[in-house]
Amino acid sequence: MNPYHLAGRESTWQKHIKDIPVDNYFLTLSCILGSFYPASETMVPKVFDLLGLRWATTHTSHNGWSCCTAIGYHGDIMPIEATLLTVARLWALAQEAGMEVITPTCVTSFGTYCECQELLEQEPELRGRIARLLKDTCGRKLVIPRRLAHVSDVYYQHRERLAGHFQYRLIEAATGRPLRVVDHIGCHYAKLFPQRHAVGGSEYCDVLAGMVRTWGGENVDYPERRHCCGMGFRQCMIPPNRGATMASVHKKLKSMAPFKPDLIVTNCPGCQVFMDKEQWAVHEMTGEKYFIPVITYQELAGILLGWDPYEVVGIDFHTVPVEPLLDKIGIPYDREKSWHREP
């Protein structure tokens, strides 16, 4: 290849490479993930401890967790100033805990942190106002974090080390074939600030695909791979708009079905909820059966580590059964714990 062409390609790709910190993570928690798939969050500290990483969270800082308010902000019921103040408090807790990397489990929190960071860096007057409010209301000092990383970034960064602890791989036990995996990336991770904060950008996002390849699976591409799940906030918060959410999920399922994926893996709590639960709504409305297991990357790591699918991984919180996926991989489980077992 012409050396000038090669240099041009390497230069172009540089904007898609993300520098992910390797330690000192301050976890902030997700309202949606903690409500619908709580084990996905409780497994994160277990994985961090397994890898010997240094971390803290609002629980360990003894100051209490608070919602980042992003769902209210994006739903147009929370002004940006209130969100900035709430986020600034969470950042202050991280500083007090001695952790330099803000690491949310929610991609909407992640996108909001990125937006707040940019606003406060670029708007001196706004930065001064939020600093005064933070001091008056909480007695804390505003410190804008230098490093932001989503928890899926951390799993991606340590994906090979994590795989070294696995008891299973993304391989069908009976045939030895790699499982076919669809990765669904949250819009607030890959599309808000794609060149600055997303691994691979929005078009070639690799944060989940990289885990899938390393863990033995095959990435499945399909026409609507980058399509939003349709959750939005106005859609899911306003009942007459919920049809837009189901239509988006239906569009994605119809597009991926010919490629016969074995599972869908997500990094967004909202996407996880609607990709999982709307499959039943699609079935009731259209009669079409898809029922493709949808799991978070935390759950995927948990089952490959050999952790108990119910007691630790929490697959009983799912609407689409995950047990068929366990059967393919050859993971044993107690069928009496399955909510959908035959009577």
Backbone hydrogen bonds, N-H to C=O, Kabsch-Sander energy under -0.5 kcal/mol:
donor,donor_aa,acceptor,acceptor_aa,energy
5,H,2,N,-0.5
6,L,2,N,-2.4
7,A,3,P,-2.3
8,G,4,Y,-2.0
9,R,5,H,-2.3
10,E,6,L,-2.5
11,S,7,A,-2.3
12,T,8,G,-2.2
13,W,9,R,-2.3
14,Q,10,E,-1.3
15,K,11,S,-0.6
15,K,12,T,-0.9
16,H,13,W,-2.0
17,I,14,Q,-1.3
20,I,18,K,-0.9
24,N,54,R,-0.7
25,Y,54,R,-2.0
26,F,101,V,-3.0
27,L,25,Y,-0.6
27,L,56,A,-2.8
28,T,103,T,-1.3
34,G,30,S,-2.0
35,S,31,C,-1.0
36,F,32,I,-2.6
37,Y,33,L,-2.1
40,S,37,Y,-1.7
41,E,37,Y,-0.5
41,E,38,P,-1.0
42,T,38,P,-2.0
43,M,39,A,-1.8
44,V,41,E,-1.0
46,K,42,T,-0.6
47,V,43,M,-2.3
48,F,44,V,-2.7
49,D,45,P,-2.7
50,L,46,K,-2.3
51,L,47,V,-2.0
52,G,49,D,-1.1
53,L,48,F,-2.9
55,W,53,L,-0.5
56,A,25,Y,-2.1
58,T,27,L,-0.8
61,S,57,T,-1.6
62,H,59,H,-1.1
63,N,58,T,-1.1
64,G,58,T,-1.1
73,Y,69,T,-2.5
74,H,70,A,-3.1
75,G,71,I,-0.8
76,D,73,Y,-1.5
77,I,72,G,-2.8
78,M,72,G,-1.1
82,A,79,P,-0.6
83,T,79,P,-1.6
84,L,80,I,-3.0
85,L,81,E,-2.1
86,T,82,A,-2.3
87,V,83,T,-2.8
88,A,84,L,-2.4
89,R,85,L,-1.8
90,L,86,T,-1.7
91,W,87,V,-2.4
92,A,88,A,-2.1
93,L,89,R,-2.0
94,A,90,L,-1.6
95,Q,91,W,-1.9
96,E,92,A,-2.2
97,A,93,L,-1.7
98,G,95,Q,-1.2
99,M,94,A,-2.4
101,V,24,N,-1.8
102,I,100,E,-0.6
102,I,147,R,-2.0
103,T,26,F,-3.0
103,T,101,V,-0.5
105,T,28,T,-2.0
110,F,106,C,-2.0
111,G,107,V,-2.8
112,T,108,T,-2.1
113,Y,109,S,-3.0
114,C,110,F,-2.3
115,E,111,G,-2.0
116,C,112,T,-3.1
117,Q,113,Y,-2.9
118,E,114,C,-2.0
119,L,115,E,-2.6
120,L,116,C,-2.6
121,E,117,Q,-1.8
122,Q,118,E,-1.9
123,E,119,L,-1.8
127,R,123,E,-2.7
128,G,124,P,-2.4
129,R,125,E,-2.0
130,I,126,L,-2.5
131,A,127,R,-2.2
132,R,128,G,-2.1
133,L,129,R,-2.4
134,L,130,I,-2.7
135,K,131,A,-2.0
136,D,132,R,-2.6
137,T,133,L,-2.8
138,C,134,L,-2.2
139,G,134,L,-0.7
139,G,135,K,-1.0
140,R,134,L,-1.3
147,R,100,E,-0.8
149,A,102,I,-2.5
151,V,104,P,-2.0
153,D,150,H,-0.9
154,V,150,H,-1.4
155,Y,151,V,-2.3
156,Y,152,S,-2.3
157,Q,153,D,-2.9
158,H,154,V,-2.1
159,R,156,Y,-1.3
162,L,158,H,-2.8
163,A,159,R,-2.0
164,G,160,E,-1.2
165,H,162,L,-2.0
166,F,163,A,-1.3
167,Q,304,L,-2.6
168,Y,304,L,-2.0
170,L,215,W,-2.8
171,I,169,R,-2.5
172,E,177,R,-2.9
173,A,171,I,-0.5
173,A,328,K,-3.1
176,G,172,E,-3.1
179,L,170,L,-2.4
181,V,179,L,-0.6
181,V,218,E,-3.2
182,V,263,L,-2.4
183,D,181,V,-0.5
184,H,182,V,-0.5
184,H,265,V,-3.0
185,I,183,D,-0.6
189,Y,186,G,-1.5
190,A,186,G,-2.0
191,K,187,C,-2.8
192,L,187,C,-0.8
196,R,193,F,-0.5
197,H,193,F,-2.5
198,A,193,F,-0.6
198,A,194,P,-0.9
200,G,16,H,-2.7
200,G,198,A,-0.7
201,G,198,A,-1.5
204,Y,200,G,-1.1
206,D,199,V,-2.3
207,V,199,V,-0.7
210,G,206,D,-3.0
211,M,207,V,-0.5
212,V,208,L,-2.4
213,R,209,A,-2.5
214,T,210,G,-2.0
215,W,211,M,-2.3
216,G,213,R,-1.4
217,G,212,V,-2.7
218,E,179,L,-3.1
220,V,181,V,-2.8
221,D,219,N,-0.6
225,R,222,Y,-1.9
227,H,224,E,-1.3
236,C,231,M,-1.3
237,M,233,F,-2.1
238,I,234,R,-1.3
241,N,238,I,-2.4
242,R,239,P,-1.8
244,A,241,N,-1.8
245,T,241,N,-0.7
246,M,242,R,-1.9
247,A,243,G,-2.3
248,S,244,A,-1.8
249,V,245,T,-2.3
250,H,246,M,-2.8
251,K,247,A,-2.3
252,K,248,S,-2.1
253,L,249,V,-2.6
254,K,250,H,-2.6
255,S,251,K,-1.5
256,M,252,K,-2.2
257,A,253,L,-2.1
259,F,256,M,-1.8
260,K,257,A,-2.0
262,D,180,R,-2.9
263,L,180,R,-1.3
264,I,293,P,-2.7
265,V,182,V,-2.9
266,T,295,I,-1.9
267,N,184,H,-1.0
272,Q,268,C,-2.6
273,V,269,P,-2.2
274,F,270,G,-2.3
275,M,271,C,-3.0
276,D,272,Q,-1.7
277,K,273,V,-2.9
278,E,274,F,-1.7
279,Q,276,D,-0.6
280,W,277,K,-1.0
281,A,277,K,-0.9
282,V,278,E,-2.9
283,H,279,Q,-1.8
284,E,280,W,-2.4
285,M,281,A,-2.3
286,T,282,V,-2.8
287,G,282,V,-0.6
287,G,283,H,-2.1
288,E,282,V,-0.6
290,Y,288,E,-0.6
295,I,264,I,-2.7
297,Y,266,T,-1.6
300,L,296,T,-2.5
301,A,297,Y,-2.3
302,G,298,Q,-2.2
303,I,299,E,-2.5
304,L,300,L,-1.8
305,L,301,A,-1.8
306,G,303,I,-0.7
307,W,302,G,-2.1
312,V,308,D,-1.7
313,V,308,D,-2.4
315,I,309,P,-2.6
317,F,314,G,-1.8
318,H,315,I,-1.6
325,L,322,V,-1.1
326,L,322,V,-1.6
327,D,323,E,-2.4
328,K,324,P,-1.7
329,I,325,L,-2.0
330,G,326,L,-1.8
331,I,326,L,-2.6
335,R,333,Y,-0.9
337,K,334,D,-1.9
338,S,335,R,-1.1
341,R,338,S,-1.2
